[in-house]
Amino acid sequence: MDRFSEKDWKLFRSKIAGWQEAYMDRLNEEYMEILSGEGAASEKFWKLEKELKRIKRIVVCNVKRADQISFI
């Protein structure tokens, strides 16, 4: 038996794009702060590059119904 109902899955699918956009918007603002901050261009570049690598490991994920987990 599925842990989540069809209604739950449809609700999740309808919300995930908005959540992702809001998260990416927040990240973009952080990146702009890094690039507009004090310091040499090379320092800002490498700081941003390090942050992008860190976030990429977190953000890249597979969203499949079979992979759903329960947080309850």
C-alpha positions as CSV (number, residue, x, y, z in Angstrom):
1,M,0.0,0.0,0.0
2,D,1.2,3.5,-0.8
3,R,2.2,5.7,2.1
4,F,0.7,8.7,0.4
5,S,-2.7,9.1,-1.2
6,E,-3.2,10.2,-4.8
7,K,-4.5,13.5,-3.4
8,D,-1.3,14.0,-1.4
9,W,0.8,13.3,-4.4
10,K,-1.1,15.7,-6.6
11,L,-0.9,18.4,-3.9
12,F,2.9,17.9,-3.6
13,R,3.3,18.1,-7.4
14,S,1.3,21.3,-7.5
15,K,3.5,22.9,-4.8
16,I,7.0,21.7,-5.6
17,A,7.7,24.1,-8.6
18,G,6.8,27.1,-6.5
19,W,8.9,25.9,-3.6
20,Q,11.9,25.4,-5.9
21,E,11.5,28.8,-7.5
22,A,11.4,30.5,-4.1
23,Y,14.5,28.6,-3.0
24,M,16.4,29.4,-6.2
25,D,15.4,33.1,-5.9
26,R,16.8,33.1,-2.4
27,L,20.0,31.5,-3.7
28,N,20.3,34.1,-6.5
29,E,20.1,36.9,-3.9
30,E,22.9,35.3,-1.9
31,Y,25.0,35.0,-5.0
32,M,24.4,38.6,-5.9
33,E,25.6,39.6,-2.4
34,I,28.8,37.6,-2.8
35,L,29.5,39.2,-6.2
36,S,28.7,42.7,-5.1
37,G,30.7,42.4,-1.8
38,E,34.1,43.7,-0.9
39,G,37.3,42.1,-2.1
40,A,39.1,41.2,-5.2
41,A,37.2,39.8,-8.2
42,S,39.1,36.5,-8.0
43,E,38.2,36.1,-4.3
44,K,34.5,36.6,-5.0
45,F,34.7,34.3,-8.0
46,W,36.2,31.4,-6.0
47,K,33.8,32.0,-3.0
48,L,30.8,31.8,-5.4
49,E,32.3,28.7,-7.1
50,K,32.7,27.0,-3.7
51,E,29.1,27.9,-2.8
52,L,27.7,26.6,-6.1
53,K,29.4,23.3,-5.6
54,R,28.0,23.0,-2.1
55,I,24.4,23.9,-3.2
56,K,24.5,21.6,-6.2
57,R,25.0,18.6,-4.0
58,I,21.9,19.6,-2.0
59,V,19.6,20.8,-4.8
60,V,20.1,18.1,-7.4
61,C,17.6,15.4,-6.5
62,N,15.1,13.0,-8.1
63,V,11.5,13.6,-7.2
64,K,9.6,10.4,-7.9
65,R,6.6,9.1,-6.1
66,A,8.4,5.8,-5.3
67,D,11.1,7.8,-3.5
68,Q,8.7,9.6,-1.1
69,I,9.6,9.4,2.5
70,S,7.5,10.2,5.5
71,F,8.5,12.8,8.0
72,I,5.7,12.0,10.4
